[in-house]
Amino acid sequence: MILLVSSTTNGLIEHWVAPDNIARITEAGVSSQWHGTRSFVYLFDGSMIECRETASDIVYAISKARGEG
């Protein structure tokens, strides 16, 4: 499991996600980054998490969770 953090108006939300459930990771654009969203993580169930972590940080966490890094 890897930890992904998203921001809300009420604070931060922690999401624990299995690396195998991640379908795609996209780096956020400038406007989203201005508001604290660094990347978008799309899951196979169709949901999306707006993360404070960068796409490269998430890829690193996935490789560590799989024992590759």
C-alpha positions in Angstrom: 0.0 0.0 0.0 1.1 3.5 -0.7 0.0 6.8 0.9 -1.6 9.5 -1.2 -2.7 12.8 0.4 -5.3 15.1 -1.0 -6.4 18.6 0.2 -10.0 19.6 1.0 -11.5 22.7 2.5 -11.6 20.8 5.8 -8.0 19.7 5.8 -6.0 16.8 4.4 -7.3 13.3 3.6 -5.0 10.3 3.5 -5.7 7.6 0.9 -4.0 4.2 1.3 -4.0 2.6 -2.2 -2.7 -0.7 -3.5 -0.2 0.0 -6.3 -1.9 -2.6 -8.5 -5.2 -0.5 -8.4 -3.5 2.5 -10.0 -4.4 2.8 -13.7 -2.7 6.1 -14.6 -0.9 9.0 -13.0 -0.9 12.5 -14.6 1.1 15.5 -13.5 -1.2 18.4 -12.7 -1.1 21.7 -14.7 0.1 25.0 -13.4 -3.4 26.1 -12.2 -4.0 23.0 -10.2 -0.5 23.1 -8.7 -1.1 26.7 -7.6 -4.0 25.2 -5.5 -1.9 22.4 -4.1 -2.7 19.5 -6.4 0.5 18.1 -7.9 -0.9 15.1 -9.7 -4.0 13.2 -10.6 -4.1 9.4 -9.8 -6.8 7.4 -11.7 -7.8 4.1 -10.3 -9.2 1.0 -12.1 -12.5 1.5 -10.4 -13.0 4.8 -12.2 -12.2 7.1 -9.3 -9.6 9.8 -9.3 -7.5 11.2 -6.5 -6.1 14.8 -6.6 -2.8 14.3 -4.8 -0.3 16.6 -3.2 2.5 14.3 -4.2 4.2 14.7 -7.7 3.8 12.0 -10.3 7.5 11.1 -10.0 7.2 10.8 -6.1 4.2 8.4 -6.6 6.0 6.3 -9.2 9.0 6.0 -6.7 6.6 5.0 -3.9 5.1 2.3 -6.2 8.5 0.9 -7.2 9.5 0.8 -3.5 6.2 -1.0 -2.6 6.9 -3.6 -5.2 10.4 -4.0 -4.1 12.0 -2.5 -7.2 13.6 0.5 -5.6 
